[in-house]
Amino acid sequence: MIKRLLVCFCLAVSVRAHGQDVCTIPALPEPRANNAVALWPGPDPSGPKGEQDGVAGGARLYSFMGLGAGKTWKAVSRQAYVLEAGAHSWRRLGDVPVETGRLAATAAAVAGKIYLFGGYTVARDGAEKSMPEVFAFDPVTETYERRADMPIPVDDSVSLVYRDRYVYFVSGWHDVGNVVHTQVYDAAEDRWFRATNWPGKPVFGHAGGIVGNRMLVAGGVAVVGVDADGRRQFAPYAQAWTGAIDAEDPAAIVWTPVPPMPEGPVYRAAAAGDTRTGLIYVAGGSRTAYNYDGQGYNGTPAVPTAQVMAWNMPTGQWRRLADKPLATMDHRGLLAYGGGWVTVGGMTDGQTVTGAVVPLDNGGASCQ
């Protein structure tokens, strides 16, 4: 499969979320899409992991790798950036220690470190390769340490952190096709194990979040057949499942089908679970399956959506929330920051790469 992306769209806007002017968060120094993002709550986090951490508590935003404005294999980046609490601009960190940059990798904050997983490379001839490397980044020393490789390298996977120790990877793309595997990384023991397989249609670019021991996984893109020339066809796939992790056995998951997103599946949306409210947010994304340059596999340019949906884990229902102030797609995470939720980078209209940090809770105002 060939997946492709993207010009600086450095927004500086003014909207308040829970008292914090989140729309004035500085944009990335350079546009990035399909970048791995994470929030580190700081040495003295203000609340339990998964809740909206206050900037005053020392929270930092991180962006790793992704694609820049060039929209070719040359624009796939190894660069990393941090935005420290109260800072007026992002600071560049040491590059991720890989030979070439990555797209669709995962960043996860676990037990005081940020772990980087997988992603894929793009060669000069357009060939793509899912990569196995795992790194632990220390926010204090700002150094990278190699950890155990992914057994089945995946990109564009859903990743979910459980008990500040286990990172679950559900389905995703491996080299030539989607997989059904649920792979789990144990950060405490630096080892991998397999959990109950994903029972749904194998997908990539899907969305997910976790609240307690219960996860939601929805949408994404599936292989839906072949055309007259035998070429595979890709399309967003309408499905959603919840998974309950056994409290005694982290390898055991009870999967249950639930209603899919009521307004249709999305691809490469930003998602996260909020332990305070029991909601799992799915924000932005596109209703078109597209290559990494934003061009649809069906020949139609992808268009981002501003839609924000929330799955209510306690009630088992979807809710439509207020739209984002800016339609974006091509995300790898939704981060709790400044008392609200934000996306970092992505693509806007016209398949344009952006460095903007865009909030969900905008009070009905616009970030443009």
N, C-alpha and C positions, 0 to 999 in steps of 0.2 A: 504494500500500500504506500502511496505517496501522499504525504500530508503537508502543505506549504504555508508564510504570513507577511514585512510591513513598514512616519514623519512626526516629528515631535509635536505633540498636541498638549503642550504644557499648560494645563488649566490651573488657574488660581482663583478660587471662587469662594463665596461667603455664605455658608448655610450652617445653622447650628443643630447639633444632635445632642440632646441631654446636656445642654450647657457648653459643650465643647465645639469650637468652630472647626468642624472636621473638613469642610470644603476648602479651607485654606491650608491644608496639609500640602507641603511642597511636592511637586511632581518629581519623578525620577530625572536624573540628569540627562538621560537619553531614553527615547521610547523603547519599550519592551513589551512583547506579547508572548504568550505561552511560557511565561517565566515562572519559576518555582518561588513561592512567597511564604513567609512565615512571620509570626509575631513572637518575640521573646518578652515575657512579662517583666523581666528585670530581676535584680538580685533580691528585691523585696516586693513580690507581686501583691497587688491590692485585693485579690480575691481568688476563689477557686479557679482552676484551669477550666477554660471554656466559657467563663463569663466575660462581660465587657470590661477589660482592664483599663484603668485610668492612665492617662499620659503622665500624671503626677507621680505614678508609681515607678517610673523609669522604663516603661515599655518601649521596645524598639521594633521597627518594621524592617524586614529584610527582603531583598529580591536577588535571586540567583539565576544566572544564565538566561535563556530565552532568545528571541529573535529581534533584531533591530530593523531600522528603516530600509535597509537594502533589499529585503525580501528575496534574497538568494542564499545559497549555501554559505557564501562568504559572510553573511550577516548573523549566522548562528553564534551566539556569544558564550564566553566563559566568565563574564564579568559578574561581580557581586557588589551590592550596595546596602548600606544601613542608614536608617533615619532614626536618630536618637531623640529621646524625649526633649521637647523644647527647641530642637535644632531648626534652623531656617533652610537647611538644604541637606540632601543626602550626601553621604561620604562613601567614596569608593573603597572597597576592601580588596584583599588579595584575590586573584582569580581562583575559581574552582580548579583544583589540580588535575585536570583531564586534558588530553591532547587536543581535542576539539570540543566546541561548544555543544550544548544540548537543548533540545526542545522537549516540552511535555514531561519534564522531570517533576519530582515531588519534593517539597520541603515540609518537615514536620518538627515542631518543637516538642521535645521529650526530655524530661528529667534534667533540665538546665542546659541542654544542648539543642542544636538544630541539625537534624539528619537530612541528608540529600540522597535521593534514591533515583536511579535509573534515568529515564529520558531516552531520546534517540538522536543520532547524528545524521547529517545529510552530507553526502559526498558530492564532489564536483559534477559527477554524472547523474546526480539526483537519487542515487541509491541511499536507502535508509536502513539503519541498524539500531535495534533496541539494545541498550547498554546495561550491564549488570552492576556497575560500581555503586558503592554506598560510602558516604563520608559523614563523619560527625564533626560539625563546626562548633567550636567553643566561643560563645559571644564575649567571654572575658579576655581570653588570650588572642582571639581572632585567628585561630589556627584550625587547619583541617586534619582529621585523622581518618585513615582508611579503615573501614569496617567490613564485615562479611558480605560478599557479593549476593545479589538477588539470585536465587536458584533458577527462576524463570524470569529473565529480564522483561519488564513491561514498561510501557509508556502510556500516557493518557489514561491512567488508571485512577480509580477512587482510592484515597488513602484516609484512614480513620485511626485516631489515637485513643487507646483504651487504657485506663488506670495509669496514665503517665509512664507507660512501659512498653506496651504492645502497639505496633503499627500494622493495621490490616490493609491489604491491597486486594480489592475485589475486581475481578475481570481485568480488562485492559488489552492493549495491543502488544503482541510479541512477534516481531519480525515480519511475518507473513499472514497473520490472522489474529482474531480475538481469542482469548482463553477463558475457560470457566473457573480457573483456579482462584482460591482465596489463600494468599500467602501472608504470613505473619512474621514480622521481625520483632524479636525480643531484645530491646535495647539494654536491659540489665545483664543479659548473658551473651550478647552479640551472636545470636544464632537465629536461624529461620526454621519455621515449621509450617505445615499445611493445616488449614482449617477446613470446615465443611465447604464443599464447592458451591459456587454461585449457581443457583438453579434457573436463573432467567436466561434470556437470549444474551450470548456474549457480546459485549459492546466496548467501545472506547469513547473517551470524552464525556462520560456520564458524570452525574453529580451525586454527592452523598454527604451525610452528616451523622454524628453520633451524640446521643444524650444518655448518660449512664452506660448501661450495657446494651442499649438498643440503637441500631443503625437504620438509616433509610438510604436506599440506592435507587436512583431514578434516571430515566432518559438515556442519552448517549446515542451513538451511531453503530448500526449493525450492518453486516453483509446481508443483503436482501435478495440476492439472485445474481444472474449474469445476463449480459445483453446478447444481441445476435452474434457478436464477434467473440463471445466467451469471456468478456471482461466483467469482473465483479462490479456490482452496483452497491452503493452505500446510501443509507438514509437514516434519519433519526427514528428511534424505535420507542413506541409508547409502552412503557412498563415501569413498575415501581414495586419494590420489595422492602419489607422490614426484616432485620435479622437480630435475634436476641442471642447474645453471647452467654454461654453457661458460666455462672459465677464460680464454679469449681474447675471447669475445664475450658481454657481460652481457645482450644481448637474446635469446640463444639458450638455450632450456630444453628438455631432454628429459624429457617427462612419462611416468611409468609407473604404471599402476593397481596398487594393493596392497590387501590385505584391509582392509575397513572395521573400525571399532571393534567388537570382538566382542560387546559388550553393548548395541549400538545407538548410533546417532548422537546427538550432543548439540548444543544450540543455545546460543550466547553463553557458551561455556566460556572459561576462561583457559588460555592455552597459551604455551609457549616452548621453545626448544632449549637444551641444556646441552652446550657444547663439551667439557667435561671428561669426561663419561660417554657422549656420543653419543646420549643419550636426548632425546626430545621429549615433554614432559609436556602432557597435556590434563586439566584439573582443573575439576570442578564443571560448571555448565551445567544445562540442562533437557532433558527428552525431549519436551517440548511446544513447538510453535511458538506464540509469544505476541506480543501487542501491547506497546507500551512501558509499559503499566501492569501487566504481568504476567498479564493475562487472555489465555487461549488463543484463537487464531482460531477454534477449534472450540467455544468456549463453556466450556471447562474451564480453571479457574485453573491456571497453571503451577506446578510443584513443582520446587525445586532438588535436585540430587544432590550427594553428598559424594564421588562416585567420582573416583579419580585413575588415569588410564591413561598408559602410556608407550610410545611407539614407539621400538624399538631400531634406530637407523639402521644400525649395522654388521651386525646379524643379520637385519633385515627382519621383526621380530616384535613383536606387542603384548604388554605385560605389565600385569597389574593390580597396582597398588601399594596401600599402606594408604590408607584413606579420609581425606579432610580432617576436621579436628575439628568443622567446621561446614559444613553444606550451603549452597552459595551458587550464584547464577547472575547473568547480566547483566553480564558482565565484558568488558573491552577489553584485557586483558593480564595476564601472569603475570611477576612481577618477582623477580630474584635479590637477596636482601637478608639481611644478618645470618648468612651461611653457609647459608641455606636459600632457600625460594621462598615468596612471599606473594601474596595477592590484596588489592586495596585497594577497599573499597566493594562494591557489588553488591546483590543481593536475597537475602533469606533466606525461610524458610517464611512463608506467608501473603502473598506478594508484597510483603514489607516491605523498604524501602530501608535499607541499613546503611552505617555509616561504618567498620566494623571492618576491621582489617588481620589477615588470617587466614593462617596458615602451612600448607604442605603437610606437611612433615616434623614430625610431632607426637609421635613416640616412643610412639604408641599411646594418648596421653592425650587429653583433651577440652578444647577451648577454651571450653566453656560454663560 
